[in-house]
Amino acid sequence: MGQLYFATAARSAVGLVRKGNEDSALTSLHVIAVADGMGGHAAGEVASKIAINSLAELTSVITHPDIDSDSADDLFGQSLHTIDTQLKSAADENPELSGMGTTLTSLFLSQEKIALLHIGDSRAYRLRANSFEQLSLDHTVIQELLSQGAISEADIATHPQRSVLTQVLMGDGITHAPLLILEGKVKDRYLVCSDGLSSVLTEKEIKSLIKGKNRKEAVDALVDATYINGAPDNVTVIIADLVEISEDSSILTLGAAQ
């Protein structure tokens, strides 16, 4: 199999409760990403923007025809440390930004191989034929308790720590976040989203809304469904289909990074 490409549609919306959009997103032929910022005084917007703009700059480097695959993967993996350092520098220069942070979930497509970079609770999913699978694992207290068998899925909605993150980019150094390497196939459909989607809709609902629609229709259906359910948070959605012929080659940013 030769080179595959992402064909994308994306949307970032404020929701019905928040005053501003602290989500940022990136789409391109080879890299897609969602960052969900947090912090007072619009610091969340700054944090997610720093993450996405840094990744946008890196995209042109790791997709250059002269770079080998292993080096590209290494640079992609190191981007978490680069962003973390940039967040620290920004907070050092402006104390009002102290305590800001952001999640980051990104997919990097090289040939038919996909690398998943992930920290926080934004999510990546894959729809392959009729199989819908969550690829990322939330870095949350809830996920740790689930993995330990201490709670069940039914306990999540009312658990007092359901929104507490265990890993996030905050400029204070990060634990190792290894890349997950996946094999892509033509017609695979990937979804990358902020928790403004995944905390409102069930996995079953998400699957039903992205099947059998074109990319834009699927994105709109997902965002519209969160609004119907109250849209308590910013919501950002990227749908990316794997195709053999490249479409729009531009690198686009959305949300706070726009």
The 8 nearest C-alpha neighbors of each residue, nearest first, counted from 0:
[[1, 2, 111, 110, 3, 184, 243, 185],
 [2, 0, 110, 3, 111, 243, 109, 4],
 [1, 3, 110, 111, 243, 4, 0, 109],
 [2, 4, 243, 110, 242, 111, 241, 1],
 [5, 3, 28, 242, 241, 245, 29, 243],
 [4, 6, 28, 241, 239, 240, 7, 29],
 [7, 5, 240, 239, 4, 241, 246, 242],
 [8, 6, 239, 238, 5, 240, 9, 214],
 [7, 9, 215, 238, 214, 237, 239, 218],
 [10, 8, 237, 236, 238, 218, 7, 11],
 [9, 11, 236, 235, 12, 237, 218, 8],
 [10, 12, 235, 254, 234, 236, 253, 9],
 [13, 11, 234, 14, 233, 235, 10, 20],
 [12, 14, 233, 20, 19, 17, 234, 15],
 [15, 13, 230, 233, 232, 12, 16, 231],
 [14, 16, 230, 231, 17, 229, 13, 226],
 [17, 15, 231, 14, 232, 18, 230, 13],
 [16, 18, 19, 232, 15, 14, 13, 233],
 [19, 17, 16, 20, 13, 15, 14, 233],
 [20, 18, 17, 13, 21, 41, 233, 44],
 [19, 21, 13, 22, 233, 255, 254, 44],
 [20, 22, 44, 36, 43, 255, 35, 19],
 [23, 21, 35, 20, 254, 34, 36, 255],
 [24, 22, 254, 255, 34, 256, 47, 253],
 [23, 25, 33, 253, 32, 252, 34, 51],
 [26, 24, 252, 32, 31, 251, 51, 253],
 [25, 27, 31, 251, 250, 30, 252, 32],
 [28, 26, 250, 30, 29, 249, 31, 251],
 [29, 27, 5, 4, 248, 30, 6, 245],
 [28, 30, 108, 27, 107, 5, 4, 109],
 [31, 29, 107, 27, 106, 28, 26, 108],
 [32, 30, 26, 25, 106, 105, 27, 107],
 [33, 31, 105, 25, 24, 104, 106, 26],
 [32, 34, 24, 104, 103, 23, 192, 105],
 [35, 33, 103, 102, 47, 23, 22, 101],
 [36, 34, 22, 102, 101, 47, 21, 193],
 [37, 35, 43, 101, 47, 21, 46, 100],
 [36, 38, 43, 100, 99, 101, 42, 35],
 [37, 39, 99, 43, 42, 98, 100, 41],
 [38, 40, 42, 41, 43, 37, 99, 96],
 [39, 41, 42, 38, 95, 96, 43, 44],
 [42, 40, 43, 44, 39, 38, 45, 21],
 [43, 41, 38, 45, 96, 40, 44, 39],
 [44, 42, 37, 36, 38, 46, 21, 45],
 [43, 45, 21, 42, 41, 255, 47, 46],
 [44, 46, 42, 48, 43, 47, 49, 41],
 [47, 45, 43, 49, 48, 44, 36, 100],
 [46, 48, 36, 50, 34, 49, 101, 23],
 [47, 49, 256, 45, 51, 46, 50, 255],
 [50, 48, 46, 52, 47, 51, 53, 45],
 [51, 49, 47, 53, 48, 82, 52, 54],
 [50, 52, 54, 48, 53, 49, 55, 47],
 [53, 51, 55, 49, 54, 50, 48, 56],
 [54, 52, 56, 50, 51, 55, 49, 57],
 [53, 55, 57, 51, 56, 52, 58, 50],
 [56, 54, 52, 58, 57, 53, 51, 25],
 [57, 55, 53, 54, 58, 59, 52, 60],
 [56, 58, 54, 60, 55, 59, 61, 53],
 [59, 57, 55, 60, 61, 56, 62, 54],
 [58, 60, 62, 57, 61, 56, 63, 55],
 [61, 59, 57, 58, 63, 62, 56, 66],
 [60, 62, 71, 58, 63, 59, 57, 66],
 [61, 63, 59, 60, 58, 64, 29, 66],
 [64, 62, 60, 65, 61, 66, 59, 58],
 [65, 63, 66, 62, 67, 61, 60, 68],
 [66, 64, 63, 67, 62, 61, 60, 68],
 [67, 65, 64, 63, 71, 68, 61, 70],
 [68, 66, 70, 69, 71, 65, 64, 61],
 [67, 69, 71, 70, 72, 66, 109, 61],
 [70, 68, 72, 71, 67, 73, 66, 74],
 [71, 69, 73, 72, 68, 67, 74, 66],
 [70, 72, 61, 68, 74, 69, 73, 75],
 [71, 73, 75, 69, 70, 74, 76, 68],
 [74, 72, 70, 76, 75, 71, 77, 69],
 [75, 73, 77, 71, 76, 72, 70, 78],
 [76, 74, 72, 78, 73, 77, 71, 61],
 [75, 77, 73, 74, 78, 72, 178, 79],
 [78, 76, 74, 79, 75, 80, 73, 81],
 [77, 79, 81, 75, 80, 76, 82, 74],
 [80, 78, 82, 77, 81, 83, 76, 168],
 [79, 81, 83, 78, 82, 77, 84, 173],
 [82, 80, 78, 84, 79, 83, 85, 77],
 [83, 81, 85, 79, 84, 80, 50, 78],
 [82, 84, 170, 80, 86, 85, 81, 168],
 [83, 85, 87, 81, 82, 86, 170, 80],
 [86, 84, 82, 88, 87, 83, 89, 81],
 [85, 87, 170, 83, 89, 84, 88, 82],
 [88, 86, 170, 84, 90, 85, 89, 91],
 [87, 89, 91, 85, 86, 90, 92, 84],
 [88, 90, 86, 92, 91, 87, 93, 85],
 [91, 89, 96, 93, 97, 87, 92, 88],
 [92, 90, 88, 89, 93, 87, 94, 97],
 [93, 91, 89, 90, 88, 94, 96, 87],
 [92, 94, 90, 95, 91, 96, 89, 97],
 [95, 93, 97, 96, 90, 91, 92, 89],
 [96, 94, 93, 97, 40, 90, 42, 39],
 [95, 97, 90, 94, 42, 99, 93, 98],
 [98, 96, 90, 94, 95, 99, 93, 91],
 [99, 97, 38, 96, 100, 169, 90, 42],
 [100, 98, 38, 42, 97, 37, 96, 43],
 [99, 101, 169, 37, 168, 46, 36, 43],
 [102, 100, 36, 35, 168, 47, 46, 37],
 [101, 103, 119, 34, 35, 167, 118, 168],
 [104, 102, 34, 118, 117, 33, 105, 101],
 [103, 105, 117, 33, 32, 116, 121, 118],
 [104, 106, 32, 116, 31, 115, 117, 103],
 [105, 107, 115, 31, 114, 30, 116, 113],
 [108, 106, 30, 114, 113, 29, 109, 115],
 [107, 109, 113, 29, 112, 30, 106, 110],
 [110, 108, 112, 111, 113, 107, 29, 2],
 [109, 111, 2, 3, 112, 1, 108, 0],
 [112, 110, 183, 3, 109, 2, 182, 113],
 [113, 111, 182, 109, 110, 183, 108, 181],
 [112, 114, 108, 181, 107, 180, 182, 183],
 [113, 115, 180, 107, 179, 106, 178, 181],
 [116, 114, 106, 179, 178, 105, 117, 180],
 [117, 115, 105, 178, 104, 106, 114, 76],
 [116, 118, 104, 103, 115, 105, 119, 135],
 [117, 119, 103, 102, 167, 166, 104, 138],
 [120, 118, 102, 138, 167, 166, 121, 137],
 [121, 119, 137, 138, 122, 194, 102, 118],
 [120, 122, 193, 194, 192, 104, 119, 102],
 [121, 123, 192, 191, 135, 120, 104, 193],
 [122, 124, 191, 135, 134, 190, 133, 192],
 [123, 125, 133, 190, 134, 132, 189, 191],
 [126, 124, 189, 132, 131, 188, 127, 190],
 [125, 127, 131, 188, 130, 187, 189, 128],
 [128, 126, 187, 130, 129, 125, 131, 188],
 [127, 129, 130, 126, 187, 186, 131, 188],
 [130, 128, 127, 131, 126, 210, 206, 132],
 [129, 131, 127, 126, 128, 132, 125, 206],
 [132, 130, 126, 125, 129, 127, 206, 133],
 [133, 131, 125, 124, 134, 130, 126, 127],
 [132, 134, 124, 135, 123, 125, 131, 122],
 [135, 133, 124, 123, 132, 136, 125, 122],
 [134, 136, 123, 122, 133, 137, 117, 124],
 [135, 137, 138, 134, 122, 133, 120, 142],
 [138, 136, 120, 139, 119, 142, 135, 122],
 [137, 139, 119, 165, 166, 120, 164, 136],
 [140, 138, 164, 165, 142, 141, 137, 163],
 [139, 141, 143, 142, 163, 165, 144, 164],
 [140, 142, 144, 139, 143, 161, 145, 160],
 [143, 141, 145, 139, 144, 140, 146, 137],
 [142, 144, 146, 140, 145, 141, 147, 139],
 [143, 145, 147, 141, 149, 142, 146, 150],
 [146, 144, 142, 148, 147, 150, 143, 149],
 [145, 147, 143, 148, 144, 142, 149, 141],
 [148, 146, 144, 145, 149, 143, 150, 142],
 [147, 149, 145, 146, 150, 144, 151, 143],
 [148, 150, 144, 147, 145, 151, 146, 143],
 [151, 149, 145, 148, 144, 154, 152, 155],
 [150, 152, 153, 154, 145, 148, 149, 155],
 [151, 153, 154, 155, 150, 145, 156, 141],
 [152, 154, 151, 155, 156, 150, 157, 158],
 [155, 153, 151, 152, 156, 157, 158, 150],
 [154, 156, 158, 157, 152, 153, 161, 141],
 [157, 155, 158, 154, 153, 161, 152, 159],
 [158, 156, 155, 154, 159, 161, 153, 160],
 [157, 159, 155, 161, 160, 156, 154, 141],
 [160, 158, 161, 157, 162, 155, 156, 163],
 [161, 159, 163, 158, 162, 140, 141, 139],
 [160, 162, 158, 141, 159, 163, 155, 140],
 [163, 161, 160, 164, 139, 141, 140, 159],
 [162, 164, 160, 139, 140, 161, 165, 141],
 [165, 163, 139, 166, 138, 140, 162, 119],
 [164, 166, 139, 138, 140, 163, 167, 119],
 [167, 165, 119, 138, 164, 118, 168, 139],
 [166, 168, 119, 102, 118, 101, 169, 100],
 [167, 169, 101, 100, 83, 170, 102, 173],
 [170, 168, 100, 171, 99, 167, 83, 86],
 [169, 171, 87, 83, 86, 84, 172, 168],
 [172, 170, 169, 173, 87, 83, 168, 84],
 [171, 173, 170, 83, 174, 80, 169, 168],
 [174, 172, 175, 171, 168, 80, 83, 166],
 [173, 175, 176, 172, 166, 167, 177, 80],
 [174, 176, 177, 173, 79, 80, 178, 76],
 [175, 177, 174, 178, 117, 118, 116, 76],
 [178, 176, 175, 179, 76, 116, 117, 115],
 [177, 179, 116, 115, 114, 180, 76, 176],
 [178, 180, 115, 114, 177, 181, 116, 113],
 [181, 179, 114, 113, 178, 115, 112, 182],
 [182, 180, 113, 112, 114, 183, 179, 115],
 [183, 181, 112, 113, 111, 184, 180, 114],
 [184, 182, 111, 112, 113, 181, 185, 187],
 [183, 185, 187, 186, 182, 241, 111, 3],
 [184, 186, 241, 187, 242, 183, 243, 3],
 [187, 185, 241, 240, 188, 184, 242, 127],
 [188, 186, 127, 241, 185, 184, 240, 126],
 [187, 189, 240, 126, 239, 125, 186, 241],
 [190, 188, 125, 239, 124, 238, 240, 126],
 [189, 191, 238, 124, 123, 237, 125, 192],
 [192, 190, 123, 237, 122, 236, 124, 33],
 [193, 191, 236, 235, 122, 121, 33, 237],
 [192, 194, 121, 195, 235, 234, 196, 35],
 [195, 193, 197, 196, 198, 121, 120, 192],
 [194, 196, 234, 232, 193, 233, 198, 197],
 [195, 197, 194, 199, 198, 234, 193, 200],
 [196, 198, 194, 199, 200, 195, 201, 193],
 [199, 197, 194, 196, 195, 200, 201, 193],
 [200, 198, 196, 197, 225, 195, 201, 228],
 [201, 199, 197, 204, 198, 196, 205, 202],
 [202, 200, 204, 203, 205, 197, 199, 198],
 [201, 203, 205, 204, 206, 200, 197, 131],
 [202, 204, 206, 201, 205, 207, 200, 131],
 [205, 203, 201, 207, 202, 206, 200, 208],
 [204, 206, 202, 208, 203, 207, 201, 200],
 [207, 205, 203, 208, 209, 204, 202, 210],
 [206, 208, 204, 205, 210, 209, 203, 211],
 [207, 209, 205, 206, 210, 217, 220, 204],
 [210, 208, 217, 206, 207, 212, 205, 211],
 [211, 209, 207, 212, 208, 206, 217, 126],
 [210, 212, 209, 213, 208, 217, 207, 214],
 [213, 211, 217, 210, 216, 209, 214, 208],
 [212, 214, 216, 215, 217, 211, 209, 210],
 [213, 215, 217, 216, 8, 238, 218, 212],
 [214, 216, 218, 217, 8, 213, 219, 9],
 [215, 217, 219, 213, 214, 218, 212, 220],
 [216, 218, 209, 220, 214, 215, 219, 212],
 [219, 217, 215, 221, 220, 216, 214, 236],
 [218, 220, 216, 222, 221, 217, 223, 215],
 [219, 221, 217, 223, 218, 222, 216, 224],
 [222, 220, 224, 218, 219, 223, 217, 208],
 [223, 221, 219, 225, 224, 220, 218, 226],
 [222, 224, 226, 220, 225, 221, 219, 227],
 [225, 223, 227, 221, 226, 222, 220, 228],
 [224, 226, 230, 228, 222, 227, 223, 199],
 [227, 225, 230, 229, 223, 228, 224, 222],
 [226, 228, 224, 225, 229, 223, 230, 222],
 [229, 227, 225, 226, 230, 224, 199, 200],
 [228, 230, 226, 227, 231, 225, 15, 14],
 [231, 229, 226, 14, 225, 15, 232, 228],
 [232, 230, 16, 229, 15, 14, 17, 233],
 [233, 231, 195, 230, 14, 17, 234, 16],
 [232, 234, 13, 14, 195, 12, 20, 22],
 [233, 235, 195, 12, 196, 11, 193, 232],
 [236, 234, 11, 193, 192, 10, 12, 22],
 [235, 237, 192, 10, 9, 191, 218, 11],
 [238, 236, 9, 191, 190, 8, 192, 239],
 [237, 239, 190, 8, 7, 189, 214, 9],
 [240, 238, 7, 189, 6, 5, 188, 237],
 [239, 241, 188, 6, 5, 187, 186, 242],
 [242, 240, 5, 185, 186, 187, 4, 3],
 [241, 243, 4, 185, 3, 244, 240, 5],
 [244, 242, 3, 4, 245, 2, 185, 241],
 [245, 243, 242, 246, 4, 3, 2, 6],
 [246, 244, 4, 243, 247, 242, 28, 248],
 [245, 247, 248, 6, 244, 28, 4, 5],
 [248, 246, 249, 245, 28, 6, 27, 250],
 [249, 247, 28, 246, 27, 250, 245, 29],
 [248, 250, 247, 27, 251, 28, 26, 246],
 [249, 251, 27, 26, 248, 252, 55, 25],
 [252, 250, 26, 25, 249, 27, 253, 257],
 [253, 251, 25, 257, 24, 256, 26, 250],
 [254, 252, 257, 24, 23, 256, 25, 11],
 [253, 255, 23, 256, 11, 257, 22, 24],
 [254, 256, 23, 44, 257, 48, 21, 22],
 [257, 255, 48, 23, 254, 253, 252, 51],
 [256, 253, 252, 254, 255, 23, 251, 48]]
